[in-house]
Amino acid sequence: MQAYQSAGAVLEVLGDPTRREIFELLGQRPRAVGELATGLPVSRPAVSQHLKVLKEAGLVISRANGTRRIYQLDPDGLARLRAYLDRMWTDALDAFKEAAEAAPKEQS
């Protein structure tokens, strides 16, 4: 997560419905801006701006392919986001276990 310092900021980036849709489309396969814009209700320049934000968040990388840029999800950024979510899930399960063990037990 390059420019963004926290996973919370990355989740905030994905809170935008258009960015989330772009993120999900790139999860299917790498794509060029024009291809992404074709299936979205926003212009090519708007898609480029959304890709810039996703790139700054460390979720997307690009590579040159002739005169076009091809965008794909960044495996490193995804790994950091997944680690954050895994920690949250583990913490939630640990808290549930503690609460369950601390609760009074019913007598049958």
Secondary structure, 3 states (H helix, E strand, C coil): CCCCCCHHHHHHHCCCHHHHHHHHHHHHCCEEHHHHHHCCCCCHHHHHHHHHHHHHCCCEEEEEECCEEEEEECHHHHHHHHHHHHHHHHHHHHHHHHHHHHCCCCCC
